[in-house]
Amino acid sequence: MKSRIVWFALFLLYFGLVALPAQAYIDPGSGSFIFQVVVGGLLGAAFAIKTFWRRIVGFFQRKPRTEVPAGPNVPEQVD
């Protein structure tokens, strides 16, 4: 098992270091698309945080535990 991990790491290292130059072209519209994706992701994350803010804060707060009565909750009768 350990030898597989070593071989896989060597494989990734080899192809990471021996990368050939790519003959690629990025058109001007790609920049605006990437910008839209980043802004949309940030706004989506902000909306999710706003929506679930109380749950997020409640998860990190410590609240003292209240003891639950052992028997049924029957009020006392006063004469």
C-alpha positions in Angstrom: 0.0 0.0 0.0 2.8 2.4 0.9 4.6 1.7 -2.3 1.5 2.7 -4.3 1.4 6.0 -2.6 5.1 6.6 -3.3 4.7 5.6 -7.0 1.7 7.9 -7.3 3.5 10.8 -5.7 6.5 10.3 -8.1 4.1 10.1 -11.0 2.5 13.4 -10.1 5.9 15.0 -9.4 7.2 13.9 -12.7 4.3 15.3 -14.7 4.2 18.4 -12.6 7.9 19.2 -13.3 8.0 18.1 -16.9 5.1 20.2 -18.2 5.4 21.2 -21.8 4.4 24.7 -22.9 0.7 24.8 -23.9 -0.4 26.3 -27.2 -3.5 27.8 -25.8 -5.5 31.0 -26.2 -7.7 32.7 -23.6 -10.2 35.1 -25.2 -11.1 38.4 -23.6 -14.6 37.1 -22.5 -12.9 34.6 -20.2 -11.9 37.2 -17.8 -15.4 38.6 -17.4 -16.7 35.1 -17.0 -14.3 34.3 -14.2 -15.1 37.6 -12.5 -18.9 36.8 -12.7 -18.2 33.4 -11.1 -16.2 34.8 -8.3 -18.7 37.6 -7.5 -21.6 35.1 -7.7 -19.8 32.8 -5.3 -19.1 35.5 -2.8 -22.7 36.8 -2.9 -24.0 33.2 -2.6 -21.8 32.7 0.5 -22.9 36.0 2.0 -26.6 35.0 1.5 -26.0 31.6 3.1 -24.2 33.1 6.1 -27.0 35.7 6.5 -29.7 33.0 6.3 -28.1 30.6 8.8 -26.3 33.2 11.1 -28.2 32.2 14.3 -27.4 28.5 13.7 -23.7 29.3 13.1 -23.5 31.5 16.2 -25.5 29.0 18.3 -23.1 26.2 17.3 -20.1 28.1 18.8 -21.7 29.4 21.9 -21.7 27.5 25.2 -25.1 27.4 26.9 -25.5 26.1 30.4 -27.5 22.9 30.5 -30.8 23.0 32.4 -31.8 20.0 34.4 -35.0 18.2 33.2 -37.4 17.1 35.9 -37.5 13.4 36.4 -41.3 13.0 36.7 -44.2 14.3 34.7 -44.6 18.0 34.8 -47.8 18.4 36.9 -48.4 21.8 38.5 -49.1 21.8 42.3 -52.7 22.6 43.4 -53.1 25.4 45.8 -56.2 25.3 48.1 
